[in-house]
Amino acid sequence: MILRAAASTDVGLRRRINEDRFALSPELGLYLVADGMGGHTAGQVASELAAEASIQAIGALDGASASLAEKLRYTVASANRAIFNTAREKPELAGMGTTLVCLLADEGRCALGHVGDSRAYLVREGRIRQLTDDHSIVGELLRRNQISEDAAREHPHRHVLTRALGVRRSVEADLLELTPAEGDVFVLCSDGLTNHVEDHEIAKVVAEESDLQEVCERMVDLANGRGGEDNTTILLARCEDMEPPTSES
């Protein structure tokens, strides 16, 4: 089983700086999306640090006997430490942070690590399932059935996170391991997408279009067509059977 991946990011129609970052590192089996926050360019710095530190951490664990989930636990801790320490060293970056959702794949297994309100979905046979819980005030209210999905979209505190990378010395990541099936598509995205595009719409476009890059670009266009209030980033990773080696004549 291999993962074929594509991604797209866009500043949107209301922001001047794109604080989202994605990384595709197929040689490490690592795929991630980060959505930075902070004044001026601090959010951009935080998301860049998260991506760089994550890649370095997974590279350092090459050949380690730890499970995929444990590797991601270490990775998230490393990224958190890099952002937190940088903010302490540079006062102009104080208070910066970022979300992080990452997928790690190896030998037919996958793991997800997640902090914040960027999301991971699984699209299987046309059906979509959210694999992550938003670490936000509105996410907590939804899980307690205290507000409706419609009310959540307009809630004044819908962007307030309860957990993020780099804000505190340590952070707890949500971790999940699973065995994917051929044809499964993992969707990693920032809230710039999910604020404007419904889950069933994501599943529909994924099912209709085989070109992953085209799916990403259609999703970004859809978010921008509905206001583009935030940066939008989407990363797709599809599970495919490895092609058999060609025989030499």
C-alpha positions in Angstrom: 0.0 0.0 0.0 1.3 3.4 -0.9 -0.1 6.9 -0.3 -0.5 9.3 -3.3 -0.8 12.8 -2.0 -1.5 16.4 -3.2 -2.1 19.7 -1.4 -3.1 23.3 -2.0 -3.1 26.4 0.2 -4.4 29.9 -0.5 -4.4 33.2 1.5 -8.1 33.8 0.9 -9.9 37.0 0.2 -9.6 38.8 3.6 -6.1 38.1 4.8 -2.8 39.6 3.7 -0.6 36.8 5.0 -1.0 33.1 4.7 -0.3 31.6 8.1 -1.2 28.1 7.0 1.5 25.6 6.1 1.4 22.0 4.7 4.2 19.4 4.3 4.3 16.4 2.0 7.2 14.1 3.0 6.4 10.7 1.3 9.9 9.4 2.0 9.1 9.6 5.7 5.5 8.8 5.3 4.6 12.1 6.9 1.8 14.6 5.8 0.7 17.6 7.8 -1.3 20.8 7.9 -0.7 23.6 10.4 -2.7 26.8 10.9 -0.7 29.5 12.7 -1.9 32.3 15.0 -0.4 35.4 16.5 0.1 39.0 15.7 2.0 40.3 12.7 3.9 37.4 11.2 4.0 35.3 14.4 1.4 32.8 13.1 3.4 32.3 10.0 6.5 31.6 12.0 4.7 29.2 14.3 3.3 27.1 11.5 6.6 27.0 9.7 8.4 25.9 12.9 5.7 23.2 13.4 6.3 21.8 9.9 10.1 21.9 10.1 10.3 20.4 13.6 7.9 17.6 12.7 9.9 16.6 9.7 13.1 16.6 11.7 11.5 14.6 14.5 10.2 11.9 12.2 13.5 11.7 10.4 15.4 11.3 13.7 13.1 8.4 14.5 13.8 6.5 11.3 14.3 2.8 12.2 13.0 3.2 15.8 10.8 0.4 17.2 8.1 2.8 18.6 4.6 2.6 17.3 3.4 5.2 14.7 1.2 6.8 17.4 4.2 7.1 19.8 6.3 8.6 17.0 3.7 11.2 16.5 3.5 11.9 20.2 7.2 12.6 20.2 6.8 14.7 17.0 4.1 16.9 18.4 6.1 17.4 21.6 9.2 18.4 19.5 7.2 20.9 17.5 5.6 22.4 20.6 9.0 22.8 22.2 10.4 24.5 19.1 7.6 27.1 19.0 7.5 27.7 22.7 11.3 28.2 23.0 11.4 30.5 20.0 8.7 32.7 21.4 10.6 33.0 24.7 13.8 33.9 22.8 12.1 36.5 20.6 9.6 38.8 22.5 8.1 40.0 19.2 6.8 36.5 18.7 5.3 36.1 22.3 2.0 34.3 22.3 2.3 32.7 18.9 0.9 29.2 18.3 -0.4 26.9 15.7 -2.8 24.0 15.1 -1.3 20.8 13.8 -2.9 17.7 12.2 -0.5 15.1 10.9 -0.7 11.7 9.2 2.1 9.1 9.5 2.0 6.0 7.3 4.1 2.9 7.3 3.6 -0.8 6.2 -0.1 -0.6 5.7 -0.8 1.3 9.0 -1.6 4.9 9.6 -1.6 7.2 12.6 -3.0 10.7 13.2 -1.7 13.3 15.6 -3.8 16.3 16.3 -3.9 19.6 18.3 -6.2 22.5 17.6 -9.1 22.8 15.2 -7.5 21.8 11.9 -9.2 18.5 11.0 -8.6 15.1 9.6 -11.3 13.2 7.7 -11.5 9.7 6.1 -13.5 9.4 2.8 -14.3 5.7 2.1 -16.6 4.6 -0.7 -18.1 8.1 -0.9 -18.8 8.4 2.8 -16.9 10.9 5.0 -16.0 10.5 8.7 -14.4 13.1 10.8 -11.4 11.6 12.7 -10.5 14.5 14.9 -12.3 16.5 17.6 -11.9 20.3 17.4 -10.0 21.7 20.4 -12.0 24.8 20.6 -14.7 26.4 22.8 -17.4 25.7 20.2 -16.1 22.1 19.7 -16.6 21.5 23.5 -20.1 23.0 23.3 -21.0 20.7 20.4 -19.7 17.6 22.2 -21.9 18.5 25.2 -24.9 19.0 22.9 -25.2 22.6 24.2 -25.4 24.2 20.8 -26.5 23.1 17.3 -24.2 22.8 14.2 -25.9 25.8 12.7 -25.4 27.9 15.9 -21.7 26.8 16.0 -21.1 28.3 12.6 -22.1 31.8 13.8 -20.8 31.5 17.4 -18.8 34.6 18.4 -16.1 32.4 20.0 -15.9 29.8 17.2 -12.2 30.6 16.5 -11.1 30.4 20.2 -8.9 27.3 20.7 -8.7 25.4 24.0 -5.4 23.7 22.9 -2.7 24.8 20.5 1.0 24.1 19.9 3.6 26.5 21.3 1.4 28.4 23.8 2.5 26.3 26.8 5.6 24.4 27.7 3.8 21.1 27.0 0.7 20.1 25.1 -1.3 16.8 24.8 -2.0 15.5 21.3 -5.0 13.4 20.4 -3.6 10.2 18.7 -5.2 7.5 16.6 -4.0 4.5 14.7 -5.9 2.7 12.0 -5.5 0.3 9.1 -6.7 1.9 5.9 -8.2 0.2 2.9 -7.4 0.6 -0.8 -9.2 3.7 -2.1 -9.4 5.4 1.3 -8.7 9.1 1.1 -7.5 11.1 4.1 -8.3 14.8 4.1 -6.3 17.1 6.3 -7.4 20.7 6.3 -7.4 24.1 8.1 -10.6 25.7 9.3 -10.5 28.0 6.4 -12.0 25.1 4.4 -14.5 23.8 7.0 -15.9 27.2 7.8 -17.3 27.4 4.3 -17.5 23.8 3.0 -19.8 21.1 4.4 -18.4 17.6 5.1 -20.8 16.0 2.5 -19.5 18.5 -0.1 -15.9 17.4 0.5 -16.9 13.8 0.1 -18.8 14.5 -3.1 -15.8 16.3 -4.8 -13.4 13.5 -3.7 -15.7 10.9 -5.1 -16.2 12.8 -8.4 -12.6 13.6 -9.2 -9.7 11.2 -9.4 -7.0 13.9 -9.8 -6.1 14.8 -6.2 -4.6 18.1 -7.1 -7.8 19.1 -8.9 -9.8 18.2 -5.9 -7.6 20.4 -3.7 -7.9 23.3 -6.0 -11.7 22.9 -6.4 -12.1 22.9 -2.6 -10.0 26.1 -2.2 -12.0 27.8 -5.0 -15.3 26.7 -3.2 -14.1 28.2 0.1 -13.1 31.5 -1.6 -16.3 31.6 -3.6 -18.2 31.6 -0.3 -16.3 34.5 1.2 -12.7 33.3 1.7 -12.6 34.8 5.1 -9.5 32.9 6.2 -6.5 31.1 4.7 -7.5 27.8 3.3 -5.4 24.6 3.1 -6.3 21.1 2.1 -4.1 18.0 1.8 -5.3 14.7 0.4 -3.6 11.3 0.7 -5.1 8.3 -1.1 -4.3 4.7 -0.3 -3.4 2.7 -3.4 -2.0 -0.7 -4.1 1.6 -0.7 -5.1 2.0 -1.5 -8.8 3.7 -4.9 -9.4 7.2 -4.6 -10.7 7.6 -4.9 -14.5 9.4 -8.0 -15.7 12.5 -7.6 -17.8 12.4 -9.1 -21.2 
